[in-house]
């Protein structure tokens, strides 16, 4: 481990301006997380164009801090009003709101904050240990290995969000197709430009991200009436007691491991980690009957897992250039926008960058504990902000953000069209995260394919020469065929049961 790089990275963050901006990002992250309908992905997408003129390290640090704090912020409204501010907080509401109803909102919020911090710090240790290791391994990768790795990352889209794997793959495929718009770098052929010179350089991802995450959600929220939410008023904060820690210590450790592993897997994300953390907490608990009625472990499990997923998701994003979640896909796009090379060269050429991000995320975890607990009464009032004031403000920020990147009016139209398409796609069950990851990974896939074909003199069979490529192809087939194989096995096991108990269904009816 390079001590000089660690000290340099820390010094880049431990400056008054850096600390101030990270603090502001944490406050914004908790606010965004606490507001139902907003998400950290949306906030990071809106922040992206405003970081254009900033130092790259500071820009990515702000996004990472907002990502971490926004993941925790969703638990506030999940506990207080049974309305998760972010998707990963859905599992927290199962036991958090029942605790709040019986007057233990402060205890529930205290455990949520502490478990989130411990999960986040655990994943950061893994982040700092395994990112350099993965980067060193990836240095031996050639274009064909990167093609196989990116293909595997795209295959993971089937499990990223939503109930339909097919819809996720279709959305990801459309994202890859969108990334091909413009003039091909190798052949110089125009693709999908329809005679518009403005499309020769391709569709810029900044207005697309803003439209997909912000405008589509704005249109979706406009359908709901401005409900008056019942807010829990008993907010006497209470940090977890010694008995609470004793009861939840293994749950927090287990969920931290689960969240980190899930975060490292390309495309899985913190929502999957939170659900798995909750399920495993219930599986191993000695008090299963309490779950759903206000079990303290039902809060510790998902909160440790979802925040551990943030650090885990940064590992493949920085070390391999493969985003670990929808939000890290936006962070990956920001890296490219600032002229940085995601992947192993980031570690070898600018190792201080990795350690600066680590320091920023470490500080963000400590700060959101202080901000979250100290300002919980204020954040509970945020839920009363009418949508009639909230969403016009979001729309104005979206307009400014979309046009500020290139000062091109066409980007406003790109944002609006992307938002409308995203709105109708969401109504049909197509999530935004698979599309965004397809958009980001599509360029990497085409680049590695083109480079490999030039090296191989157009002999595509050479893609199967490398054992590393074969390994990733096997993982891709397993990722795509795994759900079908599992369904087939279940059907195969059910047939003997039906033969042995032919009247079981009649008895159940």
C-alpha positions in Angstrom: 0.0 0.0 0.0 1.4 3.4 -1.1 1.6 5.5 2.1 2.6 8.6 0.1 -0.5 8.2 -2.1 -2.7 7.8 1.0 -1.4 10.9 2.6 -1.7 12.9 -0.6 -5.3 11.7 -1.1 -6.2 12.6 2.4 -4.6 16.1 2.1 -6.7 16.8 -1.0 -9.9 16.3 1.0 -8.9 17.7 4.4 -9.1 21.3 3.3 -11.7 23.9 4.5 -13.4 24.1 1.1 -13.5 20.3 0.5 -14.9 19.7 4.0 -17.5 22.4 3.5 -18.7 21.0 0.2 -18.8 17.4 1.6 -20.8 18.7 4.5 -23.2 20.4 2.1 -23.5 17.2 0.1 -24.3 15.2 3.2 -27.0 17.6 4.2 -28.5 17.6 0.7 -28.2 13.8 0.6 -30.2 13.3 3.8 -32.8 15.9 2.6 -33.2 14.2 -0.7 -33.3 10.8 0.9 -36.0 12.0 3.4 -38.2 13.4 0.6 -40.5 10.7 -0.8 -40.2 10.7 -4.6 -36.7 12.0 -4.7 -33.7 9.6 -4.8 -29.9 9.8 -4.5 -29.7 8.8 -8.2 -31.8 11.8 -9.2 -29.8 14.1 -6.9 -26.4 12.9 -8.3 -27.8 13.3 -11.9 -28.8 16.9 -11.1 -25.5 17.6 -9.4 -23.5 16.3 -12.4 -23.6 19.3 -14.7 -22.9 21.7 -11.9 -19.5 20.1 -11.2 -18.1 20.7 -14.7 -15.7 23.5 -13.7 -14.7 21.9 -10.4 -11.6 19.8 -9.6 -12.4 16.2 -10.5 -11.5 14.8 -7.1 -13.8 17.3 -5.4 -16.6 16.7 -7.8 -16.6 12.9 -7.4 -16.2 13.3 -3.7 -19.3 15.4 -3.5 -21.3 12.8 -5.5 -20.0 9.9 -3.4 -20.9 11.8 -0.2 -24.4 12.6 -1.5 -24.8 8.9 -2.5 -23.9 7.7 1.0 -26.0 10.2 2.9 -29.0 9.8 0.5 -29.0 6.0 1.1 -29.5 6.7 4.9 -31.9 9.6 4.5 -34.7 7.4 3.1 -35.0 5.6 6.5 -36.2 8.8 8.2 -39.5 8.9 6.4 -39.7 5.1 6.3 -39.8 5.1 10.1 -41.8 8.2 10.8 -44.5 8.1 8.2 -44.2 4.6 6.6 -43.2 6.2 3.3 -39.7 5.2 2.3 -37.8 8.2 0.9 -35.6 5.9 -1.2 -36.1 2.3 -2.5 -33.6 0.6 -0.2 -35.5 2.0 2.8 -38.6 -0.1 2.0 -37.3 -3.0 4.2 -36.6 -0.5 7.0 -40.3 0.5 7.1 -41.4 -3.1 7.9 -40.4 -2.8 11.5 -39.4 0.9 11.8 -42.9 2.3 11.5 -44.4 -0.2 14.0 -41.7 0.9 16.5 -42.6 4.6 15.8 -46.3 3.9 16.4 -45.6 2.5 19.8 -43.5 5.6 20.8 -40.0 4.3 19.9 -39.3 6.4 16.9 -36.1 7.8 18.5 -34.8 4.4 19.2 -35.6 3.2 15.7 -33.9 6.2 14.1 -30.9 5.8 16.4 -30.4 2.2 15.4 -30.9 3.0 11.7 -28.2 5.7 11.9 -25.7 3.6 13.8 -26.2 0.5 11.7 -25.8 2.5 8.5 -22.5 4.0 9.7 -21.1 0.6 10.8 -22.2 -1.0 7.5 -20.7 1.9 5.5 -17.4 1.9 7.4 -17.1 -1.9 7.0 -17.6 -1.6 3.2 -15.0 1.2 3.0 -12.4 -1.1 4.6 -13.2 -3.6 1.8 -13.1 -0.8 -0.7 -9.6 0.4 0.3 -8.2 -3.2 0.5 -9.7 -4.7 -2.7 -9.8 -1.8 -5.1 -6.0 -1.7 -5.5 -5.9 -5.5 -5.7 -8.6 -5.6 -8.5 -6.8 -2.8 -10.3 -3.5 -4.8 -10.3 -5.3 -7.9 -11.6 -7.1 -5.8 -14.3 -3.8 -4.4 -15.5 -3.2 -7.7 -17.3 -6.6 -7.3 -19.2 -6.4 -6.7 -22.9 -9.3 -5.3 -25.0 -10.9 -8.8 -25.4 -10.9 -9.3 -21.6 -12.6 -5.9 -21.1 -15.1 -6.8 -23.8 -16.0 -10.1 -21.9 -16.1 -8.2 -18.5 -18.4 -5.5 -19.9 -20.6 -8.1 -21.5 -20.9 -9.8 -18.1 -21.8 -6.4 -16.5 -24.6 -6.0 -19.0 -25.9 -9.5 -18.4 -26.3 -8.5 -14.7 -29.0 -6.0 -15.8 -31.5 -8.8 -15.6 -31.4 -8.6 -11.8 -30.9 -4.9 -11.2 -34.5 -3.8 -10.5 -38.1 -4.5 -11.1 -39.9 -7.8 -11.4 -39.2 -8.6 -15.0 -35.7 -9.7 -16.1 -36.8 -9.5 -19.7 -37.9 -5.8 -19.4 -34.5 -5.0 -17.7 -32.6 -6.6 -20.5 -34.7 -4.7 -23.1 -34.1 -1.4 -21.3 -30.4 -2.1 -21.1 -30.3 -3.0 -24.8 -32.0 0.3 -25.6 -29.4 2.1 -23.5 -26.6 0.3 -25.5 -28.4 1.3 -28.8 -28.6 4.9 -27.7 -24.9 4.9 -27.0 -24.2 4.1 -30.7 -25.8 7.3 -32.0 -23.3 9.5 -33.9 -20.3 8.9 -36.0 -18.5 5.6 -35.4 -14.9 6.3 -34.3 -13.4 3.3 -36.3 -15.4 3.4 -39.6 -16.5 7.1 -39.6 -20.1 6.0 -40.6 -23.0 8.0 -39.4 -25.4 6.0 -37.2 -29.0 7.1 -36.3 -28.3 10.8 -36.9 -31.2 11.1 -39.3 -29.4 13.9 -41.1 -29.1 16.1 -38.0 -25.6 17.5 -37.7 -26.2 18.1 -33.9 -26.2 14.3 -33.5 -22.9 13.6 -35.1 -21.1 13.7 -31.7 -23.8 11.4 -30.2 -26.4 12.0 -27.6 -24.9 13.5 -24.5 -25.5 11.4 -21.4 -26.0 14.4 -18.9 -29.4 15.5 -20.2 -30.4 11.9 -20.7 -29.7 11.1 -17.1 -31.5 14.2 -15.8 -34.5 13.4 -18.0 -34.7 9.7 -17.0 -34.3 10.3 -13.3 -35.8 13.7 -12.6 -38.4 14.6 -15.3 -39.9 11.1 -15.5 -40.3 11.0 -11.7 -41.8 14.6 -11.9 -44.4 13.4 -14.4 -45.1 10.3 -12.2 -45.5 12.3 -9.1 -47.9 14.8 -10.8 -50.5 12.0 -11.0 -50.7 11.7 -7.2 -52.7 14.1 -5.2 -50.9 16.2 -2.6 -51.6 13.9 0.4 -51.3 15.2 4.0 -49.0 12.8 5.8 -49.5 11.8 9.4 -46.2 12.5 11.1 -44.9 10.8 14.3 -44.4 13.6 16.9 -42.6 11.7 19.6 -39.0 12.2 18.5 -36.9 11.8 21.7 -33.7 10.5 20.2 -32.2 7.5 21.8 -29.0 5.9 20.8 -29.0 2.1 20.8 -28.5 0.6 24.3 -26.0 -2.0 25.2 -28.8 -4.6 25.0 -29.7 -3.4 21.5 -26.1 -3.7 20.4 -25.8 -7.2 22.0 -28.9 -8.3 20.2 -28.0 -6.8 16.8 -24.2 -7.1 16.6 -24.2 -10.3 14.5 -27.1 -9.0 12.4 -25.0 -5.8 11.6 -21.9 -7.8 10.8 -23.8 -10.3 8.6 -25.7 -7.6 6.8 -22.5 -5.6 6.3 -20.9 -8.6 4.6 -24.0 -9.2 2.5 -24.3 -5.5 1.5 -20.6 -5.3 0.5 -20.7 -8.4 -1.6 -24.0 -7.4 -3.3 -22.6 -3.9 -3.9 -19.4 -5.3 -5.6 -21.5 -7.4 -8.0 -22.2 -5.3 -11.1 -25.7 -3.9 -11.4 -27.1 -5.3 -8.1 -27.3 -2.2 -6.0 -28.4 -1.3 -2.5 -32.1 -2.2 -2.8 -31.3 -5.8 -3.3 -28.8 -5.7 -0.4 -31.4 -4.2 1.9 -34.0 -6.8 1.1 -31.4 -9.6 1.6 -30.2 -8.1 4.8 -33.7 -8.0 6.2 -34.5 -11.6 5.1 -31.3 -12.9 6.7 -31.9 -10.9 9.9 -35.2 -12.6 10.2 -33.8 -16.1 9.3 -31.2 -16.0 12.0 -33.2 -14.2 14.7 -34.4 -16.0 17.8 -37.4 -13.7 17.8 -38.9 -14.3 14.3 -42.4 -13.6 15.6 -41.5 -9.9 16.3 -40.6 -9.1 12.7 -43.2 -6.9 11.1 -44.3 -5.8 14.5 -41.3 -3.6 15.5 -38.2 -5.8 15.8 -35.0 -3.8 16.3 -33.1 -6.3 14.2 -35.5 -5.6 11.4 -34.0 -2.1 11.2 -30.3 -3.0 11.8 -30.3 -5.7 9.1 -31.4 -3.6 6.0 -29.8 -0.4 7.1 -26.3 -2.0 7.6 -26.7 -3.8 4.3 -27.9 -0.9 2.1 -25.1 1.5 3.3 -22.5 -1.3 3.0 -23.6 -1.6 -0.6 -22.5 2.0 -1.4 -18.8 1.3 -0.6 -19.0 -2.1 -2.3 -20.5 -0.6 -5.5 -17.6 1.8 -5.7 -15.1 -1.1 -6.0 -15.9 -2.2 -9.5 -16.8 1.3 -10.6 -13.3 2.6 -9.9 -11.2 -0.5 -10.3 -12.8 -2.0 -13.4 -14.9 0.8 -14.9 -18.0 -1.4 -14.4 -20.7 0.4 -12.3 -22.0 -1.5 -9.3 -25.4 0.3 -9.2 -27.5 2.9 -11.0 -26.0 5.8 -9.0 -22.4 4.6 -9.5 -23.2 4.5 -13.3 -23.8 8.3 -13.0 -20.6 8.6 -11.1 -18.8 6.6 -13.8 -20.2 9.0 -16.4 -18.9 11.9 -14.3 -15.4 10.4 -14.3 -15.5 10.3 -18.1 -16.9 13.8 -18.3 -13.9 15.0 -16.2 -11.4 13.3 -18.5 -10.5 10.5 -16.1 -9.9 6.9 -17.2 -12.0 4.5 -15.1 -10.4 1.2 -14.4 -7.0 -0.1 -13.5 -5.2 2.9 -15.0 -7.0 5.2 -12.5 -5.2 3.3 -9.7 -1.8 3.2 -11.3 -1.7 6.7 -12.7 -3.6 8.6 -10.0 -3.7 6.4 -6.8 -4.2 9.5 -4.7 -7.6 9.8 -6.4 -8.8 6.5 -4.9 -7.7 7.4 -1.4 -9.3 10.9 -1.7 -12.7 9.3 -2.5 -12.2 6.8 0.4 -11.5 9.7 2.8 -14.6 11.6 1.5 -16.9 8.6 1.9 -15.4 8.0 5.4 -16.1 11.6 6.4 -19.6 11.4 4.9 -20.5 8.3 7.0 -19.4 10.2 10.2 -21.2 13.4 9.2 -24.5 11.9 8.3 -24.6 10.2 11.7 -24.2 13.7 13.3 -26.5 15.5 10.8 -29.1 12.7 10.7 -29.5 12.4 14.5 -29.0 16.1 15.2 -31.5 17.3 12.6 -34.1 14.5 12.6 -36.8 16.8 13.9 -36.1 19.3 11.0 -36.0 16.5 8.5 -39.3 15.2 9.7 -40.8 18.5 8.8 -39.5 18.2 5.2 -42.3 15.6 4.6 -44.8 18.4 4.9 -43.4 20.3 1.9 -46.2 20.4 -0.7 -45.4 18.9 -4.1 -46.7 22.1 -5.7 -43.5 23.8 -4.5 -41.1 20.9 -4.6 -41.4 19.7 -8.2 -41.3 23.1 -10.0 -38.0 23.7 -8.2 -36.7 20.3 -9.4 -37.8 21.2 -13.0 -35.9 24.5 -12.9 -32.8 22.7 -11.7 -33.2 20.1 -14.4 -33.4 22.8 -17.1 -30.4 24.6 -15.8 -28.4 21.4 -15.4 -29.2 20.0 -18.9 -28.1 23.2 -20.7 -25.1 24.0 -18.6 -22.9 21.2 -19.8 -22.5 22.2 -23.5 -24.7 25.4 -23.6 -26.6 23.7 -26.4 -30.4 24.2 -26.5 -30.8 20.8 -28.1 -29.9 19.2 -24.8 -33.0 20.6 -23.2 -35.1 18.8 -25.8 -33.0 15.6 -25.2 -33.8 15.9 -21.5 -37.5 16.5 -22.0 -37.9 13.6 -24.6 -35.9 11.3 -22.3 -38.2 12.2 -19.4 -41.4 11.6 -21.3 -40.0 8.2 -22.6 -38.9 7.3 -19.1 -42.3 8.2 -17.7 -44.2 5.9 -20.1 -41.5 3.2 -19.8 -41.8 3.3 -16.0 -45.6 2.8 -16.3 -45.0 -0.3 -18.4 -42.5 -1.8 -15.8 -39.2 -0.7 -17.4 -36.9 0.8 -14.7 -34.5 3.7 -15.4 -31.4 2.0 -13.9 -30.9 -0.7 -16.6 -31.2 1.9 -19.4 -28.6 4.2 -17.8 -26.2 1.3 -17.2 -26.7 0.2 -20.8 -26.0 3.7 -22.0 -22.8 4.0 -19.9 -21.5 0.5 -20.6 -22.5 0.6 -24.3 -19.6 2.9 -25.2 -17.1 0.7 -23.3 -18.4 -2.4 -25.0 -18.1 -1.0 -28.5 -14.7 0.4 -27.9 -13.3 -2.9 -26.5 -14.9 -4.8 -29.4 -13.5 -2.5 -32.1 -10.0 -2.6 -30.6 -10.1 -6.4 -30.3 -11.3 -6.8 -33.9 -8.4 -4.6 -35.1 -5.9 -6.7 -33.1 -7.5 -10.0 -34.3 -7.7 -8.8 -37.9 -11.5 -9.4 -37.7 -11.2 -13.0 -36.6 -13.9 -13.1 -33.9 -12.9 -16.6 -32.9 -9.9 -15.1 -31.1 -12.3 -13.9 -28.4 -12.3 -17.4 -27.1 -8.5 -17.8 -26.8 -8.3 -16.2 -23.4 -9.1 -18.2 -20.2 -10.2 -15.0 -18.6 -12.7 -14.3 -21.4 -14.0 -17.9 -21.2 -14.5 -17.3 -17.4 -16.6 -14.2 -18.0 -18.5 -15.7 -20.8 -19.5 -18.6 -18.5 -20.6 -16.1 -15.8 -22.6 -14.3 -18.5 -24.4 -17.4 -19.5 -25.0 -18.3 -15.8 -26.4 -14.8 -15.2 -28.8 -15.0 -18.1 -29.8 -18.6 -17.8 -29.7 -18.9 -14.0 -33.3 -17.7 -13.4 -34.6 -20.1 -16.2 -32.6 -23.0 -14.8 -33.8 -22.3 -11.2 -37.4 -22.2 -12.5 -36.9 -25.5 -14.3 -35.5 -27.2 -11.2 -38.5 -26.0 -9.2 -40.9 -27.4 -11.7 -39.0 -30.6 -11.8 -39.1 -31.0 -8.0 -42.8 -30.1 -7.9 -43.8 -33.0 -10.3 -42.9 -35.8 -7.9 -44.7 -34.0 -5.1 -47.8 -33.8 -7.2 -47.6 -37.5 -8.0 -47.1 -38.4 -4.3 -49.9 -36.1 -3.1 -52.4 -35.8 -6.0 -55.1 -34.4 -3.7 -53.0 -31.8 -2.0 -54.4 -28.9 -4.1 -58.0 -29.9 -3.4 -57.3 -30.1 0.3 -55.7 -26.7 0.3 -58.7 -25.2 -1.5 
